């Protein structure tokens, strides 16, 4: 009798042990993917930072022009290409999980040939950037410098289109070390090249843009060589030209909403900075908001790495027909992001009185930053969870849902709330930040609801149907 009563408890402990071991194993897999990608994202970000820092030593006009050009080019070109390549996080990841290795290469080549033509209208826009900037009230001298800088970034735009597709090729196969080491090599290459082109060649600030273009091509060529000659890519680099062109429609089905999802979010924060310029004492407001956005953006690389791990693990498991594993992975990445962001947000809040001194010695700026830090701490937590939710969405293949969520959250709630709080309620920059925090919270709630009601079994079936039959199933949660 006693043994019979103890048996369920023993079985319960066994199942608890198994569940714990499964979670720990998944945490190891996620961490091994996330950590290198945090470094990769940071190294790629530093390419533009290094160029801007060197151009800044040429004078205030050069720095202003480079800053505006970088912002304009990121919004109109690089964010678009980054978003388009997000389709590969679904297609490549699920194909690799289903062991359809040749389709990983097919989708990657398809992404490259689909993205390169999109660079052409972007180039035309950059060529006439000076006229557009003057039209919206920018200083003509700054506009000319910005346009000249953007012109020398054009070669890098085409390299970036190839590079982002290559990164997704390796990411879907969990081949993170090649990306990490090649990104590190590119950063080491970029610093001396940029210094020579800016200070020794006579090109000045345009040399900083040319250095970025050269470094992007350097990165893409190294990844291409590894892709061509490495035995780890032997099965997935196979090229069937006919299949590549036949896959264009399928790629665009995911690429367009993926680009819309990325751009809507990216643009909303640029609008926030522009709106800050309309506030009273705009110089102070813009400076403080730029400080806060730069700080939160710097931290964002950590949850971004976790989101990359999320999309890779979930797409692989769905493609392999393992819905329970995909569900466990989604739970682990959310938990990991929550713990990391709460710790980071708490540390920032505790340091709020001295944080502003990292950027300025002016008491007015430091005090204003101290007021906004509590909102920044909340933003760090919310942005981290949002990044992971987007990774889960890309892994499943719901970029279109992410696009709708971003449109509703930022443009129907966030920006109008920011205008109301900042201008009508006179909360100034703090009000703008409250508005965007409100919008991002709404977005998080929408994506959390979608993920919570996901029928993982059905999504695994759809993924395998897509990969093996070349069809795109109708959307649906249940």
Secondary structure as the mmCIF struct_conf table of DSSP 4:
data_model
#
loop_
_struct_conf.conf_type_id
_struct_conf.id
_struct_conf.beg_label_comp_id
_struct_conf.beg_label_asym_id
_struct_conf.beg_label_seq_id
_struct_conf.end_label_comp_id
_struct_conf.end_label_asym_id
_struct_conf.end_label_seq_id
HELX_RH_AL_P HELX_RH_AL_P1 UNK A 2 UNK A 56
TURN_TY1_P TURN_TY1_P1 UNK A 57 UNK A 58
HELX_RH_AL_P HELX_RH_AL_P2 UNK A 60 UNK A 73
HELX_RH_PI_P HELX_RH_PI_P1 UNK A 74 UNK A 78
HELX_RH_AL_P HELX_RH_AL_P3 UNK A 79 UNK A 85
TURN_TY1_P TURN_TY1_P2 UNK A 86 UNK A 86
HELX_RH_AL_P HELX_RH_AL_P4 UNK A 87 UNK A 97
TURN_TY1_P TURN_TY1_P3 UNK A 98 UNK A 99
HELX_RH_AL_P HELX_RH_AL_P5 UNK A 101 UNK A 116
TURN_TY1_P TURN_TY1_P4 UNK A 117 UNK A 117
HELX_RH_AL_P HELX_RH_AL_P6 UNK A 118 UNK A 127
TURN_TY1_P TURN_TY1_P5 UNK A 128 UNK A 128
HELX_RH_AL_P HELX_RH_AL_P7 UNK A 129 UNK A 135
TURN_TY1_P TURN_TY1_P6 UNK A 136 UNK A 137
HELX_RH_AL_P HELX_RH_AL_P8 UNK A 140 UNK A 172
TURN_TY1_P TURN_TY1_P7 UNK A 173 UNK A 174
HELX_RH_AL_P HELX_RH_AL_P9 UNK A 176 UNK A 195
HELX_RH_PI_P HELX_RH_PI_P2 UNK A 196 UNK A 200
BEND BEND1 UNK A 201 UNK A 202
TURN_TY1_P TURN_TY1_P8 UNK A 204 UNK A 204
HELX_RH_AL_P HELX_RH_AL_P10 UNK A 205 UNK A 229
HELX_RH_3T_P HELX_RH_3T_P1 UNK A 231 UNK A 233
TURN_TY1_P TURN_TY1_P9 UNK A 234 UNK A 236
HELX_RH_AL_P HELX_RH_AL_P11 UNK A 241 UNK A 246
TURN_TY1_P TURN_TY1_P10 UNK A 247 UNK A 247
HELX_RH_AL_P HELX_RH_AL_P12 UNK A 248 UNK A 276
TURN_TY1_P TURN_TY1_P11 UNK A 277 UNK A 278
BEND BEND2 UNK A 279 UNK A 279
TURN_TY1_P TURN_TY1_P12 UNK A 280 UNK A 281
HELX_RH_AL_P HELX_RH_AL_P13 UNK A 282 UNK A 319
TURN_TY1_P TURN_TY1_P13 UNK A 320 UNK A 321
HELX_RH_AL_P HELX_RH_AL_P14 UNK A 323 UNK A 350
TURN_TY1_P TURN_TY1_P14 UNK A 351 UNK A 351
HELX_RH_AL_P HELX_RH_AL_P15 UNK A 352 UNK A 355
HELX_RH_3T_P HELX_RH_3T_P2 UNK A 356 UNK A 358
TURN_TY1_P TURN_TY1_P15 UNK A 359 UNK A 359
HELX_RH_AL_P HELX_RH_AL_P16 UNK A 363 UNK A 396
TURN_TY1_P TURN_TY1_P16 UNK A 397 UNK A 397
HELX_RH_AL_P HELX_RH_AL_P17 UNK A 399 UNK A 406
HELX_RH_PI_P HELX_RH_PI_P3 UNK A 407 UNK A 414
HELX_RH_AL_P HELX_RH_AL_P18 UNK A 415 UNK A 419
HELX_RH_PI_P HELX_RH_PI_P4 UNK A 420 UNK A 424
BEND BEND3 UNK A 425 UNK A 425
HELX_RH_AL_P HELX_RH_AL_P19 UNK A 428 UNK A 452
TURN_TY1_P TURN_TY1_P17 UNK A 453 UNK A 453
HELX_RH_AL_P HELX_RH_AL_P20 UNK A 456 UNK A 469
HELX_LH_PP_P HELX_LH_PP_P1 UNK A 473 UNK A 475
#
